[in-house]
Amino acid sequence: MIPVLTLEKVEPLLDWLDLSSALLAGHRAAPPQIEDVLLSRRDDRMLSRCAWIDGMGLGVKSVSVFPGNAAQGRPSVQGAMLVFDDTTGAIEAVIDNALITKWKTAGDSLLGARLLARPDAASLLIVGAGTVASTLIEAYRAWKPGIAITLWARRTEAAAALAARYPGVGVAQDLQAAVAAADIVSTCTMAKAPVVLGEWLRPGQHLDLIGAYTPEMREVDDTALTRARIFVDSRATTLPHIGELLIPLARGTISEADILGDLRDFAAERVAPRGPGDITIFKNGGGAHLDLMTARYMLQRWHASHAPT
C-alpha cells in the first residue's frame, strides 16, 4: 500500500529545526535536475515541478490554480506530490501539496536565518498576514522560543486577526519604524513594488525575502540590495526568474558577483562568516529540489513512526 501523507497525519511527526538541518544536508548530495511545466486555460493554471537528485530519488509536485473556485467556496489551489524510488522508479508516497509547501517554504527561510542572522537576534517582523506568515511564526518560535514577533500588513485588521491566534504576537502600525526595530525582517507579500526600503535598514539586520516569485515582483528596493550581503537558496531558481534579482541585474544595479552564495555553497562551507554589522539578505525562491528534500524528510519521519517496536 502506497502511503498518502496528509497534514493531519504527518505534521505531528515533524520538527522545524530537524527539517532545516535536513535541507542543508540535502545540498551536500548530487546537484539536482529541475524542470517546471506550466499549462494555462484562460485564468486557470496547472503547474508541475519536477526534481531528480541522484541518490535521493524523484519528485513531481502538480498544483492546479483555479481562481474562480473562491467564489464557490472551494480551494483555489489544490495538488499533490509523488515521490519515486531512486533505484527502481517505483512510487513511494503521495503527499498533500499543503503539507509539502508549508514546511518547505518556512523551512527554507528558517535555514537561511540560522545561517545568516546574528546569533543574538531577538526580534522578528513579518510583513504580510497570510498563510505563510502564520507558518513563519511557528518556525521561528521553534528556533528561538523567546523571539519577539510583530506583524505588519496593508490591512491592519488582517494582521490583528492573525496575531490573535498566537499569544504574544504584536501588530505594527508604522512599517518604517517596525523595520528599523527588528533584528530579522521576513517578507511574505504579493507585492509587485518594493514595500521595504533600504534606507530604513540598520547594521546587523537580516532580511528573509519570500513573496516575490515572478519576473515582475519585488519586495525590497535597489538600496536594500546594494547595502546588503546577498544570498539565495539556489542561483538556478532565483537569478533568471524572480524580479527581486532579475530586475536589478538587468539594470546593472547589482551583478551576479554580488550574489555571495547559495545553500550548496553553505553546505560546502564556501561562505565567509558574517560580520556583526553586516546586513544580510536571503532570497527564498523555492524549487522542486527543496520539495523533494522536504518529502524525503517527511517520509523518514513517517517510516520511523510506523516501525515495529
C-alpha positions in Angstrom: 0.0 0.0 0.0 1.4 3.4 -1.1 1.2 5.8 1.9 -0.8 9.0 1.5 0.7 11.7 3.7 -1.7 14.4 4.8 -1.3 17.5 7.0 -3.3 15.9 9.8 -1.4 12.6 9.8 2.2 13.8 9.4 2.5 17.3 10.9 2.7 16.0 14.5 5.8 14.0 13.5 7.8 16.9 12.2 10.3 19.4 13.7 11.3 22.7 12.2 14.9 22.5 13.3 15.3 19.0 12.1 13.8 19.9 8.7 16.1 22.9 8.2 19.1 20.7 9.1 17.9 18.1 6.6 17.6 20.7 3.9 21.2 21.8 4.4 22.3 18.1 4.4 20.4 17.6 1.1 22.5 20.3 -0.5 25.6 18.1 0.0 24.0 15.5 -2.3 24.4 15.4 -6.1 23.2 18.6 -8.0 19.5 18.3 -8.8 17.9 18.2 -12.2 14.9 20.5 -12.1 12.1 21.2 -14.6 8.9 23.2 -14.4 5.9 22.8 -16.7 3.1 25.4 -16.7 -0.2 24.9 -18.6 -2.9 27.5 -18.9 -6.6 27.8 -19.8 -7.8 31.4 -19.5 -7.2 32.3 -15.8 -6.7 28.7 -14.7 -3.2 27.2 -14.3 -1.6 23.8 -13.9 2.0 23.8 -12.6 4.1 20.7 -12.3 7.5 21.0 -10.7 9.9 18.0 -11.1 13.2 17.2 -9.5 15.7 14.3 -9.6 18.5 14.1 -7.2 20.8 11.1 -7.7 20.7 9.0 -4.5 17.6 10.8 -3.2 15.0 9.9 -5.8 12.5 11.7 -7.9 9.6 14.0 -7.1 6.8 15.6 -9.0 4.5 18.2 -7.4 1.5 19.2 -9.5 -0.8 22.0 -8.4 -3.9 23.4 -10.1 -4.7 27.1 -9.6 -8.4 27.9 -10.3 -9.1 31.5 -9.0 -12.8 31.2 -9.7 -13.2 28.5 -7.1 -13.1 31.0 -4.3 -16.5 32.5 -5.3 -17.9 28.9 -4.9 -16.3 28.3 -1.5 -13.8 25.9 -2.9 -10.0 25.9 -2.6 -8.3 27.9 -5.4 -5.0 25.9 -5.1 -5.1 22.1 -5.0 -2.4 19.5 -5.6 -0.2 16.6 -4.5 3.3 15.4 -4.8 4.5 11.9 -6.0 7.8 10.6 -4.6 9.6 7.9 -6.6 12.3 5.5 -5.6 15.7 6.4 -6.9 16.7 2.8 -7.7 13.5 1.2 -9.1 11.4 4.2 -10.1 8.5 2.8 -8.0 6.1 5.3 -6.4 6.9 5.5 -2.7 4.3 8.0 -1.5 1.7 10.6 -2.3 2.0 13.8 -0.2 -0.6 16.5 0.1 0.5 19.8 -1.5 -0.4 21.9 1.5 1.9 19.8 3.8 4.9 20.0 1.4 4.5 23.6 0.5 4.0 24.8 4.1 7.1 23.0 5.5 9.3 23.6 2.5 8.7 27.3 2.4 9.2 28.2 6.0 11.9 25.6 6.4 13.9 27.2 3.6 13.6 30.6 5.3 14.4 29.3 8.7 17.6 27.7 7.3 18.6 31.0 5.8 18.1 32.7 9.1 20.0 30.1 11.1 22.9 30.5 8.6 22.9 34.3 8.3 21.1 36.1 11.1 23.1 37.4 14.1 23.1 34.7 16.9 21.7 37.3 19.3 18.8 38.2 17.1 15.8 38.7 19.4 13.0 40.3 17.3 11.2 39.4 14.1 9.0 41.5 11.9 6.8 39.6 9.5 5.5 41.7 6.6 2.3 40.0 5.4 -0.6 38.3 7.2 -1.4 35.3 5.0 -0.9 31.5 5.4 2.9 31.8 5.0 3.0 34.4 7.8 1.3 32.0 10.2 3.8 29.3 9.3 6.8 31.6 9.9 5.5 32.3 13.4 5.6 28.6 14.2 9.0 28.0 12.5 10.8 31.0 14.1 9.4 30.2 17.5 10.7 26.7 17.2 14.2 28.1 16.6 14.0 30.9 19.2 11.1 30.3 21.6 11.5 33.7 23.2 11.7 35.8 20.0 9.5 38.9 19.9 7.3 38.8 16.8 5.4 41.6 15.2 3.2 41.6 12.2 2.5 44.3 9.7 0.1 44.1 6.8 -1.6 46.7 4.5 -4.8 45.7 6.1 -4.2 46.1 9.8 -7.3 44.1 10.6 -5.8 41.1 8.8 -2.6 41.4 10.9 -4.7 41.7 14.1 -6.7 38.6 13.2 -3.6 36.6 12.7 -1.9 37.9 15.8 -4.9 37.0 17.9 -4.2 33.3 17.0 -0.7 33.5 18.5 -0.4 34.8 22.1 2.4 37.4 22.4 2.5 38.4 18.7 2.1 42.1 18.2 0.8 44.3 15.4 2.7 47.3 13.9 1.0 50.4 12.5 4.2 52.1 11.2 6.1 49.9 8.8 9.2 52.0 8.7 9.6 52.1 12.4 8.8 48.4 12.7 11.5 47.5 10.1 14.1 49.7 11.9 13.3 48.0 15.3 13.5 44.4 14.1 16.6 42.1 14.1 15.0 39.9 11.4 12.6 41.1 8.7 10.6 38.4 6.8 8.5 39.5 3.9 5.7 37.3 2.5 3.6 39.5 0.4 2.2 39.6 -3.1 3.8 43.0 -3.8 5.0 44.0 -7.3 6.7 47.1 -6.0 9.1 47.3 -3.0 7.4 47.5 0.4 10.7 47.5 2.4 13.2 50.3 1.6 16.9 50.1 2.1 17.1 53.5 3.8 15.1 52.0 6.7 17.7 49.3 7.5 20.3 49.4 10.2 23.6 47.4 10.5 23.3 43.8 11.7 19.8 43.1 10.3 18.8 40.0 8.4 16.1 40.1 5.6 14.3 37.0 4.7 12.5 37.5 1.3 9.8 35.1 0.4 7.0 36.7 -1.6 8.3 37.7 -5.0 8.2 34.7 -7.3 7.6 36.1 -10.8 9.8 38.3 -13.0 7.7 41.4 -12.2 7.5 41.1 -8.4 9.7 42.8 -5.8 9.6 43.3 -2.0 12.7 45.4 -1.4 14.3 48.2 -3.4 17.7 48.6 -5.0 19.1 50.4 -2.0 18.4 47.4 0.2 20.3 45.2 -2.2 23.3 47.5 -2.5 23.6 47.8 1.2 23.4 44.1 2.0 25.3 40.9 1.5 23.0 38.9 -0.8 22.4 35.2 -0.6 19.9 32.9 -2.3 18.6 29.4 -1.8 19.5 28.5 -5.3 21.1 30.6 -8.1 19.4 28.5 -10.7 15.9 29.1 -9.4 16.2 32.7 -8.4 18.5 34.8 -10.7 16.9 34.1 -14.1 13.2 34.0 -12.9 12.5 36.3 -10.0 12.1 40.1 -10.2 13.7 40.7 -6.9 17.1 39.9 -8.5 16.3 39.8 -12.2 15.3 43.5 -12.5 18.3 45.0 -10.7 20.6 42.6 -12.5 19.2 43.7 -15.9 19.6 47.4 -14.8 23.2 46.8 -13.7 22.4 47.9 -10.2 24.0 44.6 -9.0 25.9 41.9 -10.8 26.0 38.1 -10.4 29.2 38.6 -8.4 27.1 40.3 -5.7 25.3 37.1 -5.1 27.7 35.7 -2.5 26.4 32.2 -2.0 23.5 29.8 -2.1 22.7 26.8 0.0 25.1 24.5 -1.9 27.8 26.9 -1.0 26.8 26.9 2.7 26.7 23.1 2.7 30.2 23.0 1.2 31.4 25.7 3.7 32.4 28.1 1.0 30.8 31.1 2.5 32.7 33.7 4.6 31.2 34.3 8.1 29.1 37.4 8.6 30.4 40.4 10.4 28.3 41.8 13.3 27.4 44.9 11.4 26.6 43.2 8.1 23.1 43.5 6.6 22.2 40.1 5.1 19.5 39.2 2.5 18.3 35.7 1.9 16.1 35.2 -1.1 13.8 32.2 -0.7 13.0 31.1 -4.2 11.8 27.6 -3.5 12.1 25.0 -6.2 11.3 21.3 -6.8 14.6 20.2 -5.3 13.5 21.6 -2.0 10.1 19.9 -2.3 12.0 16.6 -2.8 14.3 17.1 0.2 11.3 18.0 2.3 9.4 15.0 1.1 12.4 12.7 2.0 12.5 14.2 5.5 8.7 13.6 5.9 9.0 10.0 4.7 11.8 9.3 7.1 9.7 10.5 10.0 6.7 8.7 8.7 8.5 5.3 8.4 10.2 5.8 11.8 6.7 6.3 13.4 5.4 3.1 11.8 8.5 0.9 12.5 7.8 -2.2 14.6 8.5 -1.8 18.3 
